[in-house]
Amino acid sequence: KPTTKPTSKPPSTEAFKTSALRSEPISASSNTSTQVTKRSSEKPTTTPTLQPSAKPNVMLTQTQNGTYFLSSSLSGTNDLPLNPHAENIPPKRFMEWDMLSDIDQSYAVDKLEYSQNTWNNPGSNSVEEWSFHDLYDSEVEGALGLGLDSEAWDCHINHYYGYWWSELVEKGIDRYYSVLGWDEDKWDNGTSPAETEGMEW
């Protein structure tokens, strides 16, 4: 998550690209979803080492107006409608680099400054820290060229980390982050991360 967020979109000039606004690197110790972690080299044990917790009984229910809800036996108060944008997974973004066409690779490199390494490791390119409406025109062109409109970018690439909490509320996304332990103070001010941040599945 960026340490600062722009109050308005800066002019689309390369001068701003090298400013502190866009070039501030994320600290390796920062607790963000964009941090890439290495897989453990240790082999898994053949038997579980910890007693598993109770598995929730999750049900998918459709209402009369076509809205879907998830309900869990472990969290009766957390019945949430599914985020429709989460189900529309952009196929190109999650292809391996070598599977992309030359045109798609050109969009990724020339417009969004991806490399083969950053493409194959989602979250490692700094452009992913920015919501769609904060992208430069050339970056928007690259995103659209790869089939990533504003909803797909913000959900699957930025994961809404470029939003202020009030924007999450406006889009109805805050409810999902609230369940994970986030609130306005933690989200906007970075006072402390939600307890679920950094947890394995």
QUIVENGI-V867288 format. One record per backbone hydrogen bond with DSSP energy under -0.5 kcal/mol. NH is the residue of the N-H (numbers start at 1). CO is the residue of the C=O. If there is no record, write none. Layout:
BEGIN
nh=NH co=CO
nh=NH co=CO
END
This chain:
BEGIN
nh=13 co=11
nh=16 co=13
nh=17 co=13
nh=18 co=14
nh=18 co=15
nh=19 co=16
nh=22 co=16
nh=22 co=19
nh=23 co=19
nh=24 co=20
nh=25 co=23
nh=30 co=27
nh=32 co=30
nh=35 co=32
nh=37 co=35
nh=56 co=54
nh=58 co=56
nh=59 co=71
nh=61 co=59
nh=61 co=69
nh=63 co=67
nh=66 co=63
nh=69 co=61
nh=70 co=80
nh=71 co=59
nh=72 co=75
nh=73 co=57
nh=75 co=72
nh=78 co=75
nh=80 co=70
nh=80 co=78
nh=82 co=68
nh=84 co=82
nh=86 co=83
nh=87 co=83
nh=87 co=84
nh=88 co=84
nh=89 co=87
nh=91 co=89
nh=94 co=90
nh=94 co=91
nh=95 co=92
nh=99 co=96
nh=100 co=97
nh=105 co=101
nh=106 co=102
nh=107 co=103
nh=108 co=104
nh=109 co=105
nh=110 co=106
nh=111 co=106
nh=111 co=107
nh=112 co=107
nh=113 co=109
nh=114 co=108
nh=119 co=115
nh=120 co=116
nh=121 co=117
nh=121 co=118
nh=124 co=121
nh=126 co=124
nh=128 co=125
nh=129 co=126
nh=130 co=127
nh=134 co=131
nh=135 co=132
nh=140 co=136
nh=141 co=137
nh=142 co=138
nh=143 co=139
nh=144 co=140
nh=145 co=141
nh=146 co=142
nh=146 co=143
nh=147 co=144
nh=148 co=143
nh=149 co=147
nh=153 co=149
nh=154 co=150
nh=155 co=151
nh=156 co=152
nh=157 co=152
nh=157 co=153
nh=158 co=153
nh=159 co=153
nh=160 co=154
nh=161 co=158
nh=163 co=160
nh=167 co=164
nh=168 co=164
nh=169 co=165
nh=170 co=166
nh=171 co=167
nh=172 co=168
nh=172 co=169
nh=173 co=168
nh=174 co=168
nh=176 co=173
nh=177 co=173
nh=178 co=174
nh=179 co=175
nh=180 co=176
nh=181 co=178
nh=182 co=177
nh=187 co=183
nh=188 co=184
nh=189 co=184
nh=189 co=185
nh=190 co=185
nh=190 co=186
nh=191 co=185
nh=196 co=180
nh=197 co=194
nh=199 co=196
END
